[in-house]
Amino acid sequence: MLRALLTWGRDRVNFRLMDMDDFLRSRPDDPLALLCRQDLDPLSVDELEARMAILAAEIERSRARLNRAKDHRSSADALFRKT
């Protein structure tokens, strides 16, 4: 399966195709790798909607954790910044 990978630079966006197997190869037993490889064809509409709601909640949880980590990093940088 090919997915697009976007990277942003100062003045441009690089676009290249990325094989998801290359991205997920490092840990084959990783829950995220297993989730991405799960066959969705047997799932009903209700099951797909429930799955998407759960994934959306997990994205929000991950985003909140990322923001806390960035805030912590900013605080540490400010504490040790030379003036």
C-alpha positions, 0 to 999 in steps of 0.5 A: 500500500502506498501513502503520500508523505508530505514534508514542509520546508520554509518555502516549499512542500516536498511530496513523495510516495511512501510504502507503509510497510517501510514505515511500519517495518521496525516493529511488526508486533506494534499495535499501530502496525497491526491496526493499519494492516487490519482488513476493513472489508468485513466490517459493517458501516456501524463497526466502521463508524465506531472504529473511526470514533475511537480513532478520533478520540485516540488522535485527540488524546495523542494531540493533548499529550503532544501539547503537554510534551511541547509545553514541558520542553518550552518550559525547560528551554526557557529555564536553561536559555542563556540571556 
